[in-house]
């Protein structure tokens, strides 16, 4: 990509394998709580509830603390698993603590960052809670690759809100026309970036999307970025 000086990366579902790390954390939480539940069933119920909670948070309908607690409480209720409120809150906090320790990355993460680092200024731009995102960035060994790390929480908004991208650009000392966003979400990462004048690359490891190259190129493996940069 000609003229690009800054590459912004999403974190969850792009570099850091959220599903694998989240599932590992919940498996341990459920085991520690002594709950007899089939994990595949738990995950199938939990994931759409979690997505709905995040959408409510983005719309300003619930608080951060409500997201942390409601997603687990609603999942347990849907599965008819009786857990008192105190225990459910303790489980939710334990999940976040374990999640922050996760180190499972998408294949090619460190290879592509090592390749790009000498050529471009690299930045992280992520939704999520600071108390979870910052420890996992540090513990997973990602921190050293990035010139700036921006959490959407700093703006009180979530991607794709333009304020998040404006803040990230300002923090990075970057102009939109010199910048590209790499992420897995067509709405939050790709459209959010394009709407503010950045370019974008969609990371789509499962081949779920089919968008024209004229909108944004798509890669299914992170090392395919070498063909673009």
N, C-alpha and C positions, 0 to 999 in steps of 0.2 A: 504494500500500500504506500503510494507516494505521499510525501509530506507529513507522515506520521512521526511524532516524537514521543508521544505518551500513550501507553497502553494500560487501560483500566481493566482489572479482572474482578468478576464476581467471586465470592468465596464458596458458599454452600451450593452443592450440586454442579459446581464447575471445577474447582480445584480440590476442595475438601468434600469427601464422599459422605454427605449428610445422612442418607438413608442407612448406609452400613454402620456409621458411628451411632446414629440414633437407635437403631435396632439393638445394637450391642448394649447400649446404656439401659434401654428398657428391659431387655432380657435379664440383666443383673438386678434392676430395681424390683421386678416382679418376683424373681427368685428370693431376694432378700426379704421381701414382704410375705413370702410363703403362700403366694396366690397360685392356685391351680388353674391356669388358663393356657389354652393353646396359643402359642405366640403368633402364628400366622393369622389366626382369627383376630387377635388383639390388633396386629398391625393393619389389617384390612379395615377395621373399624376406626382405628386411631387416625390414619393419614388424612381422610377427608374431613374429620372433625378438626384436626390441627390446621388444615388449610382454611377452613371456615373461620376459625378463631383469628387467624392472621388477617383475613379479609375484613373481619369486624374491627380489628385493631387499626388497620390502614384507613378505615372509614371513620375512625374516631368513636366507635360505638362501645369499645371496651378498653380498659387500661392494660398496661403491660403486665401488671400483677394478675389480672384476670386471665390473660392469655396463658400465663405460666400454669395456672391452676385449673382453669375450666377445661382445657383440652383433655387432661387426664381424667378429671372427675366425670365429664360427659362420656368418655369412652368406657369407664368402669360401669357407669349407669346403663349404657346401651348393652353391655354384656351381662347385666344383672349380677354384678360382683359387689357385694356389700362391703364398703370401706367407709369408716367414719371420716369426718372432715379433717381432723387433725392428722390422721394417718395419710390421707390423700395429699395433703399439703406437704407433709414430710417426704412422700414419694416423689412429688413434683420437684422439690428442691434437690433431692438426691439425683434425680434424672439430669438436671442441669449441671450438677457438679461432675457427674460421670461423662456427660456429653462434652464438656470442656476439655476432657482428657483424651478424646478421640484423636487418632492419628492416621486413620485410613484415608488415603488420597486417591484421586483418580489416576489411572495409569498415565505416565508421561508428564506428570505435574512438574517434578523437579528437573526433568530433562528439558522441558520447554522454557522454564524460567531461567535456567542456566544458559540456555541458548540466546534468549532475548535480552538478558540483563546487560551485557556489554553494548548493545545496540540502541536500546530505548530506555526511557525512564518508566518504571513500572509502578503501578498503584493498585491498591485494593479498594473496592467500593462495595459494601455489603449491608444488607438489612440484618436485623437480629439485635440481640441484647448485648451491651458492652461487656457485662460480667461473664458472658459465655464466649463471645467472639474473640475478645482480646487474648484470653488464656489459650484458646485453641490455636490461634495464629502463632503464638509464641511456642507452644509445646509441639506443634507439628513441624517446626523448622521453617516456616514461611516468612517470618518477619524480616529476615535479612535481605530478601529479594526486592523489597518495596521501598520506594522513596516516600510514599505517603499511604496512610491507612485511614479511610473515611467510613464511619458508621452512620447509616441513615438516621439513627437515633439522635445524632448531634443536631439535626435540623427539626426534629419532631415530626418528620414525615417518613414515608417509605418510598423506595423506587417503585414506580417510575415518576414520582413527583419531580418536576423540574428543579425545585429547590435543592433536592439531594444532589443532582448532577452539578448544579451551579456551585454548591458548597465544595464538592469534590474537586472541581476544576480550580477553584480559588485556592484551595489547600495545596494542590499539586503545582500551582503556578503554570497552568496549562490553558491553552485556547481550544475551543471546540474543534476548529478545523485541523488542529494538529493531533487530535485525540481519537482513540477508538476504544469501544467497550466490548469486552469478551464475556459472554454469560450464557446461561442455559435458558433463561426466561425470555420468550418472544416479546411479552408485554413489558416486564420490568426492566430488562437489560437492553434489548434491541430497540424497541419502540421508544423507551425512555431516553436512550442516547440519541437516536435519530431526531427526535422532536426538539432536541436542544442543539443540533448541528454537529454532533459527533458522528463518526462512522461506527459500525458495529459488526461483530462476528457472532453468530449463533453457535453455541456448543450444544450439539444434539446427539449424544452417544447412542440413544435408542432409535434414532431415525423417526421421531414422532412428527416432525414438521417438514413441510415442503414449501420453502419460500424462494422467490426468484433471487438470483445472484445480484441483480440490480438493487435489491433492497438491502441484503446483507449476505455475505458468503456464509456457508455452513460447514462446520467440521464435526466429525464423529469421534475423533481422537485428538487429544491436545497437541500431539507432535505434528499434526497436519498444519498447524499454524506456521510451521517453517516454510510452507509453500506460499504464505501470504506476507511474511515479514522477513 
